[in-house]
Amino acid sequence: MEVTREGRESGRGSSKRVAAIGVGDASINTQREGFGAKNKSDQWDEQLKTPAWKRFLAHVGPGFLVCLAYLDPANLETDLQAGANHKYELLWVILIGLIFALIIQSLAANLGVVTGRHLAELCKSEYPKFITYCLWVLAEVAVIAADIPEVIGTAFALNLLFHIPIWVGVLITGSSSLLLLGLQRYGVRKLELLISLLVFVMAACFFGELGYVKPPAGEVIKGLFVPKLKGRGATGDAIALLGALVMPHNLFLHSALVLSRRTPPSVKGINDACKFFLIESGFALFIALLINIAVISVSGRVCGASDISPDNAEKCNDLTLNSSSFLLKNVLGKSSSVIYAIALLASGQSSTITGTYAGQYVMQGFLNIKMKKWQRNLMTRTIAIFPSLVVSIIGGSSGAGRLIIIASMILSFELPFALVPLLKFSGSTTKMGPHKNSILIIIVSWLLGLMTIGINIYFLSTSFVDWLMKSNLHKVGRIIIGIIVFPLMAIYLISVVYLTLRKDTVVTFTPASESTQIEMEKGVHRCHNDGENEVVPYREDLADIPFSE
């Protein structure tokens, strides 16, 4: 039978939202626990009586894991270049981007909590088979594009530590992430804690440098709250910043991560879970905001200084992850290169774990295929290595740095194909019942989403036309490229419009009778004809993820 999580319409003092999972897909089949529903119902009652702070701590984890993706090498690269090229003028992009990220990440978390399915599973059940396969391919491309900066960032770190060529470091990254995933057998929490501490070593370095160089507070605040796009390449750098922040694979990931938590299937339990995940995501993204602001401010202050040395000025003109350690010399001295490289290595490897799990859930949700984590990582990493290897051999470190910017733009291009389904599902009564988005959230999220999509389309199309007109290609070559690319751009626009305007047809929320409503408030649902009660469990098939309780 089909998987549904039925809902109760919320009312005064009670709810008609039924949180029930009927099982169809093998990947979604939940494993019933071997004790009676009454005992399980008592467990839910006891859990709801637990102090709020203890229940909050039980939900901590998914938001911080997702937050690691906002501190990956792609973010560091775009932050450093934005600061070097425009000082503090693009800080407002970081602020708006992370506010938007908080909104959509909380929507992704709510979608998983309320429906009992993650975004990829809902896309598979909602869209025709051909559209589902197209969305799967685009999601896989997004995961690979997100993995390219991790590959290059790790290669840069190895270059700084051991002075090996970038292309050799790219090859080594294929095994390094597999080794890291293998270490999870000794304890995922310890591994993630170690990685997080190493990432925050970099944060501490930039905060220390920030206190040393003391950028003008007035200019920093103005950059945060006064939008401005002036100067050569400002629009491209702003879109790269936004693309590095709002990543489509994170939406699939967050909606799946929350399913590892034991959420009582009652109105209070689900409302509390949504609130806890929002608070946790807000705190994690606030930390990410501070770190991103520190990186941009340090880069802007050092590269914009009037007394900068000619050597450092030359580095600022083409700033990459491989040449940025000089920004920390005021605080760390000669050891700045080593400490920066270790933190960069941790940043790349921690982001690799989030990408691996995102790819696993994408494949499981769209195709009902669940690969082992090392196999999934090997497949994604192998594909990501090819462009990274070619570019690093031909263009060296500067070419590899530019590839990170290109990967961020690809993520911006891919964003609508995860964001539009999320906005539609989270605002749909057929999917969320009374827990659908409020009118205010619907308006704000759609405005920000459409604005982001519009900016991306405008920039990509105008940049392509400008390149085509100014290129040295023969006229025939430009015509052939135009004939190929312009229809693809039209297909892209039509696809976004289709996803936006298409009406949802699959109903996962249905009203419940009063008796069922009362049973569900206790976490019980009658699933069998013989009247035997069973409890809706959490998704045990998704429980083998970091920080699961």
N, C-alpha and C positions, 0 to 999 in steps of 0.2 A: 504493500500500500504506500501511498505517497506521504512524504514527510511534510508535516505541518506543525506549526506551533500556533494553536488557536489562541484567541485573546478574549478578555472580558472588557466590556465597556466600563470605563470608570464612572462611579456614581458617588453619591454622598455616603461616605462611611463604608462603601463596599465597591466591588469591581466585578465586571462581567468579562474580563479578559482571561481567557483560558490559556495557560502556558502548557501546551501538550505537544509531544513529539510522536507522531506516527511514523513508522520507518519504512523506507522503500529502498534507497540506494544502499549498497553494501557498505560504502564508506561512511554512511551517516547512521547506520544501525548502532544504537547505543546498547551497552552491555548491562543488562539488568542485574542488580546486586541480589545476593542470595538471602535476603531477609525480608520480613513482611513489610507491607506498605504502612502499617500502623506504626511500627518502630521507626521507619524512615520519616514518617510525618512528624513524629515526636522529635526526631533529630532536627528537622527544619524549624520546629517551634523553639527548640533550645537555641538554635543558631540565631534566630531573630531576637532572642532575649539577651544575647551576648552584647556587652558594651559596644557602642558604635565605633570606638577607636580600634578595638580588636577586629571588628568586621572590616574596617577600612584597611588595616594592615594585611588582612587575608586577601585583599584585592590588589595590593601593591605588586607591581612587577611588569605587566604588559606595557604600561605607559612609559616606564623607564627603558624598557628594551626597545620600544619604537623610537624613543628619544635619541638613542645611539645613532640612528640614521641621520639625525640633524646635526651630527658632529663628525660626519664622515669626511674623507679627503676631498670630495667634491665641494662640500660646504667650505672647507678651509681654503681651497684653491680660489673659489669665487670670492670669498671674503677678502683674502689677501689682495687679489687683483682689483676689487672694487675700492678698497682703501688706498692702494697705491695710485690708482688712476683718478679717483674722485674724492679722496679724503673721506669726509663724513657725510657727503651729500646723499649717499644711497642707504643710510641707516634706516630710513623710513620703509624701505622695501623689506628689510629684515623684520621690522615690527609688524607691518601688515601681513607679511608672509607667515609669521608664526602665530598671529591671531587667527588667520584663516586656517592654518594647520590645526590649531586647537579646536576650532569649530568642526572641521571635517573629521578629525581623529575621534572626537567625542561622538559624532554621528556614526562613525564606523563601529565604535565600541557599543553604542546603544543598539545598533542593528543586530549585532551578534547576541547581545544579552536578551533582547526581546524576541527575536525570531528563532533562536537556537541554531541558526545557520550562519556561515560567514558569507562574505560578499560574492565570492566565486560560485558557491553553491546556489545562491539565489539567482545569479545571472544565468546559470545553467537551466534552472527550473523555469525562468521567466521567458527567455528569448528562444527563437527558433534555432535549430541545430546549426545552420550555417553561420548565423550571427554569433552563436556561442563559440564556435571554433575560431571565428575572426577575433573575438574578444580575448580568447585564450592566447592566440598568437601575439596579439598586441601586449598582453600582460607579460608574456615571456620575454618579449623584446624590452619591456620596461625593466624587468629584473636583470637582464643582461646589461642594459645601459647603466643601471645602478651599480653593477659589479665592476664595470670598467674602471671607475675612479679608485675602487678598492685595490684592484690589480696594480694600477700605476702608483698609487700612494704607497703600497707595500714595497714596490720596486724602488721608489725614491728613498724610502727608509733604509733599505738594504744597501743602496748606493752610498748613503751618508755614513752608515755604520762600517761597511767593509770595502767601500770604494770599488764595487763591481759595476760593470756596465748596466745601464738601465734595462736593456733587452734581456740580459741574463737574469736580472732581478724579476722581470716579468715571468720568465719560465719557472723560477723558484716558487713564485706565489701559487702555482698550481698545486704544489704539495704542502705548502705552509698552512693553508686553510684546512686541508684534510687532516693534518696533524692536530690543529687546534680543535676541530670537531671531535677527533678521537680522544682528546683529553677530557671530554665531558663525562666519560665513564668514571672519573674520579670525583665527580660532583659538579653539577651545572652551576649551582649557586656560587661555589668557590671560584670557578672559572670566570663567570660573569662579573663577580666582584673584583677579581684581579684586573680584568680588562677595563672595567669602569674606572678603577683607581688609576690605571695607566693613562687613560684618556683624560682624566681630570688633572694628571700631572701637566699635560699641555695647557689645560685651562689655568692652572696655578701659575705657569710660566708667563702666559699672556697677561694675567691679572697683575703679576709682579711687575712686568714691563710697563703695564698701563700706569701703575703707581709711580714708576720712575720717570717716564716721559711726560706725564701729566698733560694729556690733550686738553684744549680749551673746553671747559664744561658747557659754555654757551653754544659753541659750534656743534658739539655732540648732541645736545638737546634739540637744537635747530634741525640737525640732520635727521633726528628721529621723528619729528612732528611736522616738518615742512617739506612736502613732496617737491622734488626738483629733479629734472632730467636735462642737464646741459653739459656740453663738452663732448668730445669725440668718443663714440662708443658707449655713451651712458645708457642708452636704451638696451643695447645688447648685454651689457653687464648687469643691468637691472633684471632682465628676463632670465639670465643665467643664475642670478641669486635666487629668484623665485623658483626656478626649475630645480635648483639644488635643495630647496626647502620643502616644497610641496611635491612629494613623490608618490606616483600612483601605486607602487607595490606596497607602500606603507598602509594604504587603505585596506587592501586584502589581508595584510598581516594583522592589523589591530583587531579587525572584526573576528579573526580566528583566535587570537591570543586570549580574548576575554572568555572564550568558551571553556577554558581550562579551570575556571573558578566555579565552585559549588554555589550557585545562586539559588536561594529558595524560590520555587515557582509560585510566588504570590505577588500581589501588587506591591506590598511593602518591600519584599525581597528584591524585586526587579528594580523598583525605584531607587532603593538604596544602592544597588550595584551600579546603576547608571550614574548616580551622584558620586560614588566613590571613584569610579573610573575617570570622571570629569575632573575631580580634584587632583587625582594623581597625575593625569596628563597635563593639567595646568601647571603644576609644580615642576614637572620634568621639563616642559617646554619653556618655562620661565628661566630655568638654569641654562637651557640651550640658547635662549635669547641673550642672556648676559655674556655667555662665552663668545657668541658671534659678534656682539657689539665690541667686546674687548679685542678680538682679532682684527676687525676693521679699523678700530680706533688706533691700535698700535701701528698697523700698516700705514694708515693715513698720516699719523704723526711723524713716524720715522722717515717715510719716503717724502713727506712734504716739508721736512725741516730745511731751513735756509743754509745750515752749515753741514749738510750731508756730504760725505766724501764722494769723489767721482766714481769710485768702484761700486759703492752702494747705490749711487744714483743710476748706474748702468743696470744693476740688478733689479731696481724698482721699475725700470722701463719694460722689463719682461719678467715679471715676478712669477715664479712657479713654486710648487711645494719643495722642489729640490734645491731652491736657492734662498729660502726664507729664513733659515736659521740665524742669519745675521741680525734679524729683528730682535732677537732675545739676548744679544751679547751684553747689553747693559746690565742685565740681571745675572746671567749665568756665566758670562765670560767665555773662556775657551771651551768649557764643557757644554755650551749651548747646542752645538751641532749634535752631540751624542744624545742628550736628553730629548731634544726636539725629534730626533730620528726614532727613539724608542716610543715616544708618545704617538708619532705618526704611524708607526707600525701597529700599535695597539688600536688606533682609530680605524685603520683599514681592516684589521682582522675582526674587530667587534662588529663592524658594519657588515662584514661577510656573513656572520651568523644570522643577522636579521634578513639578509637577502636570501640565504639558503632556506630558511623557514618560510619566507614569503613565497619563494618558488615552489616549495613543497605543497603549500596550501592551494596555490593557483592550479597546479597540476591535479591535485586531489579533487578540488572543487569543480573544475571545468570538465575533466576527463575521467574522474573516478579512478585515478591511478595514484597510488601512494608509494613513492620510492623511498628507499633508505636514505638517510640524510647525507651520507658520504657519496652515494651515487648521484643524488640531486646536486650536491655541491660540485662534484667532478664534471657533470654535464654543463652546468652554468659557467663554471670557471674556465672550462676548455673553450667554450664559444667566446667568452670575453677576452681570452688571451690572444686570439688571432689578430683583431684590429690593434690591440695594445702592442703586440710584438712587432707588427709591420710598421706602425707609426714610430715606435721607439727606435727601430733600426734605421729608418729613413730620416726622421726628424730629430732624433735625440730627445733630450729632456724637454726642450721647448715644444717640440711636436707632441710629446706625450702630455704636456700641460694643456695644450690647446685641445687635445682629444677629450680631456675632462670637461672643458666648457661645452664641447659638442655633445657629449653624453648628457649634460644638464639640459641642453636645448631639446634633445630627444625626449627626455622625461617631461618637459613642458608640452611637447607635441602629443605625448601619450596620455597626458592627464585627463582629458575629457572622457576617455573610454573607461575609466574607473570612477571618476568623479560624478558624471551624469547619472549612471545607474545608482550610485550611493545616494545622491540627492533625491532621486525619484523614489527609491525604496523607503528611505527614512522619512519621507513626507507622505507616504501612502497609507491610507486607512486599511487597504487590503493586506499590507505587509505588517504594519505596526499597531493597528487598532488604535486605542486611546493613547498609546505612547508615541504616536507620530509627532513630527516636529511641530512646534507652535508656528503661528503665522509669521511672527517676527523672525524666528530662525530660518524659516523657509525663504523669506524675502532677502534676508542678509546673506545667507549661504548661496542662493541663486545669483544674487547681484555680484558677489565676489567671484563666484565660479565663472559666470559669463564674462565678467571683466577680464579675468585671467585668460580664459579661452580666446577672447577677442584680441587681447594684446599679443598673445602667442601667434595667432593666425596672421595678424597685421605685420608683425615683425618678420616672421618666416617668409611670408609672401613678398613683402617689399625688399627684404634682403636678397631673396633669390632673383627677383627681377633686376635689382641693381647690379648684382654679380653678373647676370646674364648679359646685360647691356654693356657692361664695362670690360667683359672678359676678352681675351685675345683669340678666342675661338673663331674659326671661319664661320661665315654667315650661315652656311648649311648646317654646321654643327650646332649652332645656337637654335636654329629652327627645329632640329631633331630633338634636342633636349627640351625645348618648350612643348613640343607635341607630346612628349612622354610625361613631363612633370605637371603641366597644367591640368590635364584630366585627373591625375592623382590628387591634386589639390581640390578639385571639384568633388571627387569621391569622398575625400576627408570631410569636407563641409557637409555634404549630404548625409554622411554617416552620423556626424554630431547632431544634426537636425533630427534625424530619424530617432536616435536614442532619446533626444529631448522631448519630442512630441508623441512618441509611441505610448499608448495607454497600457497600463499594467493589466494583464489578463489572469495571472495565477494568484489565487487568494490563499493566503496563509493565516488569515484571521477570520474567525467566524464567531457569531454570538453564542453564548452558552446558556443553558438552563440554570435556574437558581440553584438547584441541587448540585449540579456540576461545578457551579461557581464556588459554592461553599467548600466542596471537596478540594478544588484547586487552590483555595486560600491556604489549605493545610498541606499542599504539595502532593495531593493524591488525584489520580484520574482513572476512571474505569476503562480499561483497554480491552477487556475480554468479554465475550458473550456470557461466560459463566459467572460474571459479576465479581471476579477477583480483582482487587485493587492493585494497581502498580503505580510507583512513584516515577515522575519524570526525572531522570538523572541528568547530570551534566554530561558534556561530550567527552566520554572517556577516550574516544578515538583521536582527540586532539589534546590529550592531557600530557603527552610526552614532550612538552616544550619547556624552555627555560622559565624558571620561577613558578612552575605549576605547584599548586598546593595539593 
